Amino acid sequence: MADPNPQWTQKQGIAYETTCEAMMHYIGMVVSEIYAEEATETPRAGIVAALNQRILDVKDERDALRVTDAEKVAETRDKYAALLKTAMPTCRLEALMLVGAQHMATDGEARREVAKRLS
């Protein structure tokens, strides 16, 4: 039986969930950047650290988001939609598949080949 006094509306719940989903897609894109950087011959620790911090910042932002704060949810959704829209042309299915392969690669030669194909 449905709760007669829900804490939020269905519309708010859907907006919140789609916003969180956009944030997770963005995190996935940042992870692919980390893998690509780590696959280079000389990975730059500062770049990897900054990208990891970006992931933590997004997670903190997601944790602070409240389903009942429609204005903040909409603002956050618009922010990540814009980031995804900007980055999507550079994210090809092949690149995402190579990230998985690169993650599993154990030797430096394979990792460099994946990094080359991602760039």
C-alpha positions in Angstrom: 0.0 0.0 0.0 1.3 3.5 -0.9 2.2 5.9 1.8 -0.7 8.4 2.1 1.8 11.1 3.1 4.9 10.7 0.9 8.0 12.8 1.7 8.3 13.9 -1.9 6.4 13.7 -5.1 6.9 11.3 -8.0 8.1 14.2 -10.1 10.7 15.2 -7.5 11.9 11.7 -7.2 12.3 11.3 -11.0 14.1 14.6 -11.3 16.4 13.7 -8.4 17.2 10.2 -9.8 17.9 11.6 -13.3 20.2 14.2 -11.8 22.1 11.5 -9.8 22.4 9.4 -13.0 23.9 12.4 -14.9 26.4 12.8 -12.1 27.4 9.2 -12.3 27.8 9.3 -16.1 30.1 12.3 -15.5 32.1 10.3 -12.9 32.4 7.6 -15.5 33.9 10.0 -18.0 36.4 11.3 -15.4 37.4 7.7 -14.6 38.1 7.1 -18.3 40.4 10.2 -18.2 42.2 8.7 -15.2 42.7 5.4 -17.0 43.9 7.2 -20.1 46.4 9.2 -18.1 47.6 6.2 -16.2 48.2 4.3 -19.5 50.6 6.9 -20.8 54.3 6.1 -20.7 54.8 8.7 -18.0 51.5 9.3 -16.1 51.3 12.7 -14.4 50.5 12.2 -10.7 49.1 15.7 -10.4 46.6 15.1 -13.2 45.5 11.8 -11.7 45.2 13.4 -8.3 43.1 16.3 -9.7 40.8 13.9 -11.5 40.4 11.8 -8.4 39.5 14.9 -6.5 37.0 15.9 -9.1 35.3 12.5 -8.5 35.2 13.1 -4.8 33.8 16.6 -5.3 31.0 15.2 -7.4 30.2 12.5 -4.8 30.1 15.1 -2.1 27.8 17.2 -4.3 25.5 14.2 -4.9 25.5 13.4 -1.1 24.4 16.9 -0.3 21.6 16.9 -2.9 18.1 16.6 -1.4 15.2 15.2 -3.4 12.8 17.8 -2.0 15.1 20.8 -3.1 13.6 21.1 -6.6 15.6 24.2 -7.4 19.0 22.7 -6.4 18.1 19.5 -8.2 17.3 21.4 -11.4 20.4 23.5 -11.1 22.6 20.5 -10.6 20.9 18.5 -13.5 21.5 21.5 -15.8 25.2 21.7 -14.8 25.9 18.0 -15.4 23.8 17.9 -18.6 25.9 20.7 -20.0 29.2 19.0 -18.9 28.0 15.7 -20.5 26.9 17.5 -23.7 30.3 19.2 -24.0 32.3 16.0 -23.4 30.1 13.5 -25.2 31.5 14.1 -28.7 34.9 13.0 -27.5 33.5 9.9 -25.7 33.1 7.1 -28.3 31.9 3.6 -27.5 35.3 2.4 -28.7 37.0 4.5 -26.2 34.8 3.2 -23.4 35.5 -0.3 -24.5 39.2 0.4 -24.6 39.1 1.8 -21.1 37.9 -1.5 -19.9 40.6 -3.4 -21.9 43.2 -0.9 -20.6 42.1 -1.5 -17.0 42.6 -5.2 -17.5 45.9 -4.8 -19.3 48.9 -5.8 -17.2 51.9 -5.0 -19.4 53.1 -1.5 -20.2 53.0 -2.1 -24.0 49.3 -2.9 -24.0 48.5 0.0 -21.7 50.4 2.4 -24.0 48.6 1.1 -27.1 45.2 1.7 -25.4 46.3 5.2 -24.4 47.4 5.9 -27.9 44.0 4.7 -29.3 42.1 6.8 -26.7 43.9 10.0 -27.6 
